[in-house]
Amino acid sequence: MEKEKLKIIKKNDVLKFLDSLQKEYEVFMPVERNGDIQFSKFSSEKDFPWNYRNTKISPKEIFFPQSETLFSFKAEESALSSGSMIFKPEDEPEDSISENKNYLIFGIRPCDTLAFSLLDKLFGGDDFQDTYYMEKRSKATVISLACNKPQVTCFCTSLKGRPDNEEGADIILFDIGENILVRPITKKGEKFIESLSSWFEDAKEADIKKKNEIMVQSFQKIRSTADIQNIKEKLDKAFDISFWNEIHQKCLGCGICTYLCPTCYCFNITDEIERTAGSSTSSGGKRIRCWDSCMFSLFTMHASGHNPRPSYKERMRQRIMHKFNYCPENFKEIFCIGCGRCVRNCPVNLDLREMLILLMSFEEIKEDEKV
């Protein structure tokens, strides 16, 4: 990136800058709420938490909401009188958010933008296009904030990530003190900065040097590692190993690891039917998509009552195999970004890093090989 494309904006001007964009953008930023940080719509009353240690709930919910009305429907008047069930879709989902605006996601951490790039492969692949996800994604400008202080549970460098990862973002910011260094990544990012050039100044050599020093220090702070080179090949032969009998023992099946994961995408679809008051006739309803989890016992329950994953063992195996074997097979990518959310928030302290280390070192000893 040429030096002239690196800009700075005064940290004290950022909230004014975001406020000026609200007419054109639906602005999301990390906001402190009840002792936690989460991505919410911009409020000028909230200070920007520059040193926040990532959110508990992944910002993937902006593009892939935890609960989303795909469409609503209602019975035609003629159908109601005849008693038949003819439905037609309404024009707009009831829970749509400012469909006439673009999205601006400001201050997202680089690991979460990497997660966006992985979800893009799923929801926007050649074989399948999820229009609900892709419409939001195409209307979004993503501005990430490099990590100056990674958490002790972060292990992004063991995977594809890094504190200044650029993949999935249009612009990346660097907190260098009183100023914020701004680096465009995509053409969309360049045009965004050019259209708002009055807010930015050219970066100086001293600004770039300070950014580089901070990033070196940030890399050194990530001491948590898991050597998972060739993990797919390891898992190719690991479906029936006894490792799975041991690793699931503490698991409660609560699903928090998958609900907080930025790259988990399992969902369930239900139809909610509205009844006319005092009548058994349906007046309409809506189709809703909600997050689901492979760690739940009902996730694979068949209508017959058979469940191919009846215990925590099979469900834990599915979680690991999906991220580190099936996704590399289907998308050529491991679907884990090393953000550490599952590590920090597991109620029984199951540590994915430890499981991966054990898996990579595990050697099955067969009965006929024992002395």
C-alpha positions as CSV (number, residue, x, y, z in Angstrom):
1,M,0.0,0.0,0.0
2,E,1.5,3.3,-1.1
3,K,2.2,5.7,1.7
4,E,-0.2,8.3,0.3
5,K,-3.2,6.0,0.8
6,L,-2.5,5.7,4.5
7,K,-4.6,8.3,6.4
8,I,-5.2,9.3,10.0
9,I,-8.2,10.6,11.8
10,K,-8.2,12.2,15.2
11,K,-9.6,9.8,17.8
12,N,-11.7,12.6,19.3
13,D,-13.4,13.1,15.9
14,V,-14.5,9.5,15.4
15,L,-17.9,9.7,17.1
16,K,-18.7,12.9,15.2
17,F,-17.6,11.1,12.0
18,L,-19.9,8.2,12.6
19,D,-22.8,10.5,13.5
20,S,-22.4,12.2,10.2
21,L,-22.9,8.9,8.4
22,Q,-26.2,7.9,9.9
23,K,-28.4,9.3,7.1
24,E,-26.8,7.1,4.6
25,Y,-25.7,4.1,6.7
26,E,-27.1,1.8,9.4
27,V,-24.0,2.2,11.7
28,F,-23.0,-0.6,14.0
29,M,-20.2,-0.3,16.6
30,P,-19.1,-2.1,19.8
31,V,-21.0,-0.8,22.7
32,E,-20.7,-1.6,26.4
33,R,-24.0,-2.9,27.8
34,N,-24.5,-4.5,31.2
35,G,-20.8,-5.1,31.6
36,D,-20.4,-6.7,28.2
37,I,-19.5,-5.5,24.8
38,Q,-21.8,-6.1,21.8
39,F,-22.3,-4.7,18.4
40,S,-25.3,-2.3,18.5
41,K,-26.6,0.6,16.4
42,F,-24.5,3.7,16.8
43,S,-25.3,6.1,19.6
44,S,-23.5,9.4,20.1
45,E,-24.1,9.0,23.8
46,K,-21.7,6.0,24.0
47,D,-17.9,6.3,24.0
48,F,-16.1,4.0,21.6
49,P,-14.3,1.3,23.6
50,W,-11.0,1.4,21.8
51,N,-9.4,-1.3,24.0
52,Y,-12.3,-3.7,24.1
53,R,-11.4,-7.4,24.2
54,N,-13.8,-8.6,21.5
55,T,-17.5,-9.2,22.0
56,K,-19.1,-12.3,23.6
57,I,-21.7,-12.6,20.8
58,S,-20.2,-12.6,17.3
59,P,-21.1,-9.7,15.0
60,K,-22.0,-12.3,12.4
61,E,-25.6,-11.7,13.8
62,I,-25.6,-8.5,11.7
63,F,-25.7,-10.5,8.5
64,F,-27.0,-13.8,9.9
65,P,-29.4,-12.8,12.8
66,Q,-30.0,-15.2,15.6
67,S,-33.7,-15.0,14.7
68,E,-34.8,-13.8,11.3
69,T,-38.2,-13.6,9.6
70,L,-37.5,-14.8,6.1
71,F,-41.0,-13.9,4.9
72,S,-44.5,-13.5,6.2
73,F,-47.7,-14.6,4.6
74,K,-51.4,-14.2,4.9
75,A,-54.5,-15.9,3.6
76,E,-56.4,-14.3,0.8
77,E,-59.9,-13.1,1.7
78,S,-61.5,-15.5,-0.9
79,A,-59.5,-18.3,0.7
80,L,-60.7,-17.5,4.2
81,S,-64.4,-17.6,3.1
82,S,-63.9,-20.9,1.3
83,G,-61.9,-22.5,4.1
84,S,-59.0,-23.3,1.9
85,M,-55.4,-22.5,2.8
86,I,-53.9,-20.3,0.1
87,F,-51.1,-18.1,1.2
88,K,-49.1,-15.4,-0.5
89,P,-45.9,-13.8,0.6
90,E,-45.8,-10.2,1.8
91,D,-43.4,-7.7,0.3
92,E,-41.2,-7.0,3.3
93,P,-40.1,-9.1,6.3
94,E,-41.5,-7.7,9.5
95,D,-38.1,-7.5,11.2
96,S,-36.2,-6.0,8.3
97,I,-33.8,-3.2,9.3
98,S,-33.8,0.0,7.3
99,E,-33.8,-1.7,4.0
100,N,-33.1,1.6,2.2
101,K,-29.8,2.1,3.9
102,N,-26.3,0.6,3.6
103,Y,-24.6,-1.0,6.5
104,L,-21.4,0.3,8.2
105,I,-19.7,-2.0,10.7
106,F,-17.1,0.0,12.5
107,G,-14.4,-1.3,14.8
108,I,-14.9,-5.0,14.3
109,R,-11.9,-7.1,15.3
110,P,-9.8,-8.8,12.5
111,C,-10.7,-12.3,13.6
112,D,-14.4,-11.5,13.0
113,T,-13.8,-10.1,9.6
114,L,-12.0,-13.3,8.7
115,A,-15.1,-15.2,9.9
116,F,-17.1,-13.0,7.4
117,S,-14.9,-14.2,4.6
118,L,-15.5,-17.8,5.6
119,L,-19.3,-17.4,5.9
120,D,-19.2,-15.7,2.4
121,K,-17.9,-19.0,1.0
122,L,-20.9,-20.8,2.5
123,F,-23.7,-18.3,1.9
124,G,-22.3,-16.9,-1.3
125,G,-20.7,-19.9,-3.0
126,D,-21.0,-21.0,-6.6
127,D,-23.5,-23.8,-5.8
128,F,-25.7,-21.9,-3.4
129,Q,-26.6,-18.3,-2.8
130,D,-28.4,-17.3,0.4
131,T,-30.1,-14.1,-0.7
132,Y,-30.9,-13.0,2.9
133,Y,-27.3,-13.1,3.9
134,M,-25.8,-11.8,0.7
135,E,-28.1,-8.8,0.4
136,K,-26.9,-7.5,3.7
137,R,-23.3,-8.4,3.0
138,S,-23.3,-6.6,-0.3
139,K,-24.6,-3.4,1.3
140,A,-22.0,-3.4,4.0
141,T,-18.8,-1.5,4.4
142,V,-16.7,-3.3,7.1
143,I,-14.1,-1.3,9.0
144,S,-11.9,-3.4,11.3
145,L,-9.8,-2.4,14.3
146,A,-6.4,-4.1,14.7
147,C,-5.8,-5.8,18.0
148,N,-3.3,-4.0,20.3
149,K,-4.0,-6.2,23.3
150,P,-5.0,-9.8,22.3
151,Q,-6.6,-11.9,25.1
152,V,-4.8,-14.8,26.7
153,T,-7.3,-17.2,25.0
154,C,-6.6,-15.9,21.5
155,F,-4.8,-18.3,19.2
156,C,-5.5,-16.8,15.8
157,T,-1.9,-17.1,14.6
158,S,-2.2,-20.9,14.9
159,L,-4.8,-20.7,12.1
160,K,-5.1,-18.2,9.3
161,G,-5.5,-15.1,11.5
162,R,-3.3,-12.3,12.9
163,P,-3.9,-9.2,14.9
164,D,-3.9,-7.1,11.7
165,N,-5.7,-9.5,9.4
166,E,-7.2,-7.8,6.4
167,E,-9.4,-10.5,4.9
168,G,-13.1,-9.8,5.0
169,A,-12.7,-6.0,5.7
170,D,-12.8,-3.0,3.5
171,I,-10.7,-0.8,5.8
172,I,-8.5,-1.5,8.8
173,L,-7.8,0.9,11.6
174,F,-4.8,1.1,14.0
175,D,-5.0,2.7,17.4
176,I,-1.8,4.6,17.7
177,G,-2.7,6.9,20.6
178,E,-4.3,10.3,19.9
179,N,-4.7,9.3,16.2
180,I,-6.2,6.4,14.3
181,L,-4.2,5.2,11.3
182,V,-6.5,4.3,8.4
183,R,-5.6,1.8,5.7
184,P,-8.0,1.0,2.8
185,I,-8.0,-2.6,1.7
186,T,-10.6,-2.9,-1.0
187,K,-11.8,-0.6,-3.8
188,K,-15.0,-0.1,-1.8
189,G,-12.8,1.0,1.1
190,E,-10.8,3.4,-1.0
191,K,-13.9,5.0,-2.4
192,F,-15.4,5.4,1.1
193,I,-12.3,7.3,2.3
194,E,-12.1,9.4,-0.9
195,S,-15.8,10.4,-0.5
196,L,-15.2,11.5,3.1
197,S,-11.7,13.0,2.6
198,S,-12.4,16.1,4.7
199,W,-12.2,13.9,7.8
200,F,-8.8,12.5,7.1
201,E,-5.2,13.6,6.8
202,D,-2.2,12.0,5.2
203,A,-0.3,9.7,7.6
204,K,3.2,10.7,8.6
205,E,6.3,8.4,8.8
206,A,6.1,8.6,12.5
207,D,2.5,7.3,12.5
208,I,3.4,4.4,10.3
209,K,6.5,3.6,12.5
210,K,4.4,3.6,15.7
211,K,1.8,1.3,14.1
212,N,4.5,-1.2,13.1
213,E,5.9,-1.2,16.6
214,I,2.5,-1.8,18.2
215,M,1.8,-4.7,15.8
216,V,5.1,-6.3,16.6
217,Q,4.2,-6.1,20.3
218,S,0.7,-7.5,19.6
219,F,2.1,-10.5,17.8
220,Q,4.4,-11.2,20.8
221,K,1.4,-11.2,23.2
222,I,-0.2,-14.1,21.4
223,R,1.5,-17.0,23.2
224,S,-1.4,-19.5,23.0
225,T,-0.7,-21.9,20.1
226,A,-2.0,-25.1,18.7
227,D,0.0,-26.9,16.0
228,I,-2.7,-28.2,13.7
229,Q,-0.8,-28.6,10.5
230,N,-2.2,-31.5,8.5
231,I,-5.2,-31.8,10.9
232,K,-7.5,-32.6,8.1
233,E,-5.4,-35.6,7.1
234,K,-5.3,-36.7,10.8
235,L,-9.1,-36.5,11.0
236,D,-9.6,-38.4,7.7
237,K,-8.5,-41.5,9.7
238,A,-9.9,-40.5,13.1
239,F,-13.7,-41.1,12.9
240,D,-13.7,-44.3,15.0
241,I,-10.7,-43.7,17.3
242,S,-11.1,-44.0,21.1
243,F,-10.1,-40.3,21.5
244,W,-13.8,-39.4,21.1
245,N,-14.7,-41.6,24.1
246,E,-12.5,-39.4,26.3
247,I,-12.8,-35.9,25.0
248,H,-16.5,-35.4,25.6
249,Q,-16.7,-36.4,29.2
250,K,-17.2,-33.0,30.7
251,C,-19.5,-31.6,28.0
252,L,-23.0,-30.5,29.1
253,G,-24.3,-30.1,25.6
254,C,-25.3,-26.5,26.4
255,G,-24.3,-25.4,22.9
256,I,-22.7,-22.1,24.0
257,C,-19.5,-22.9,22.1
258,T,-21.5,-23.0,18.8
259,Y,-23.8,-20.1,19.6
260,L,-20.9,-17.8,20.3
261,C,-18.8,-19.1,17.4
262,P,-18.3,-16.6,14.5
263,T,-18.2,-19.4,11.9
264,C,-21.0,-21.7,13.1
265,Y,-24.0,-21.5,10.8
266,C,-26.4,-24.3,11.6
267,F,-30.0,-23.1,11.7
268,N,-33.6,-24.4,12.0
269,I,-36.6,-23.1,10.1
270,T,-40.1,-22.9,11.6
271,D,-43.5,-21.6,10.5
272,E,-45.5,-19.7,13.0
273,I,-49.2,-19.7,12.2
274,E,-51.5,-16.9,13.3
275,R,-55.0,-17.8,14.2
276,T,-58.1,-15.6,13.8
277,A,-59.5,-14.7,17.2
278,G,-62.3,-17.2,18.1
279,S,-61.7,-19.3,15.1
280,S,-59.5,-22.3,14.1
281,T,-58.9,-20.6,10.7
282,S,-55.4,-19.3,10.0
283,S,-55.1,-15.7,9.0
284,G,-51.4,-16.0,8.1
285,G,-48.1,-16.5,9.6
286,K,-44.3,-16.1,9.1
287,R,-41.3,-18.3,8.4
288,I,-38.5,-17.8,10.8
289,R,-34.9,-18.9,10.6
290,C,-33.1,-19.4,14.0
291,W,-29.6,-20.4,15.0
292,D,-29.4,-24.1,15.9
293,S,-26.5,-26.2,17.3
294,C,-25.1,-29.6,16.5
295,M,-24.4,-30.0,20.2
296,F,-28.2,-30.2,20.9
297,S,-29.7,-33.7,21.2
298,L,-32.7,-32.9,19.0
299,F,-30.5,-31.5,16.2
300,T,-30.3,-34.8,14.3
301,M,-33.5,-36.4,15.7
302,H,-35.4,-38.2,12.9
303,A,-39.2,-38.2,12.6
304,S,-39.0,-41.9,13.3
305,G,-37.4,-41.2,16.7
306,H,-34.0,-42.5,15.6
307,N,-31.1,-40.2,16.4
308,P,-27.7,-40.9,14.7
309,R,-25.9,-38.8,17.3
310,P,-27.5,-40.1,20.5
311,S,-24.7,-39.0,22.9
312,Y,-22.3,-36.2,23.7
313,K,-19.5,-38.3,22.1
314,E,-21.1,-38.2,18.6
315,R,-22.0,-34.5,18.9
316,M,-18.5,-33.5,20.1
317,R,-17.0,-35.4,17.2
318,Q,-19.3,-33.7,14.8
319,R,-18.3,-30.3,16.0
320,I,-14.5,-31.0,15.6
321,M,-14.9,-32.9,12.3
322,H,-17.1,-30.2,10.8
323,K,-14.7,-27.3,11.4
324,F,-11.4,-29.1,10.8
325,N,-12.3,-31.8,8.3
326,Y,-15.6,-31.3,6.5
327,C,-15.2,-27.6,5.8
328,P,-11.6,-28.0,4.5
329,E,-13.0,-30.7,2.2
330,N,-15.9,-28.5,1.0
331,F,-14.5,-25.0,1.2
332,K,-10.7,-25.5,1.4
333,E,-10.7,-23.6,4.7
334,I,-10.7,-24.5,8.4
335,F,-13.8,-22.9,9.9
336,C,-12.1,-21.8,13.1
337,I,-10.5,-18.3,13.5
338,G,-8.9,-18.8,16.9
339,C,-10.9,-16.0,18.6
340,G,-11.1,-18.0,21.9
341,R,-14.8,-17.4,22.6
342,C,-15.6,-21.0,23.1
343,V,-12.6,-21.3,25.5
344,R,-13.5,-18.3,27.6
345,N,-17.2,-19.0,27.9
346,C,-17.5,-22.8,28.3
347,P,-19.1,-23.4,31.7
348,V,-17.0,-26.5,32.4
349,N,-13.8,-25.1,30.9
350,L,-13.5,-27.4,27.9
351,D,-10.6,-25.9,26.0
352,L,-10.6,-26.3,22.2
353,R,-6.8,-25.7,22.0
354,E,-6.1,-28.5,24.4
355,M,-8.4,-30.8,22.5
356,L,-6.6,-30.0,19.2
357,I,-3.2,-30.6,20.8
358,L,-4.4,-33.9,22.2
359,L,-5.9,-34.9,18.9
360,M,-2.7,-34.1,16.9
361,S,-0.6,-36.2,19.3
362,F,-3.1,-39.0,19.7
363,E,-1.9,-42.4,18.5
364,E,-4.5,-45.2,18.5
365,I,-3.1,-48.5,20.0
366,K,-4.9,-51.5,18.8
367,E,-5.4,-54.6,20.9
368,D,-3.3,-56.8,18.7
369,E,-0.4,-54.2,19.0
370,K,-0.3,-54.3,22.8
371,V,2.5,-56.2,24.4
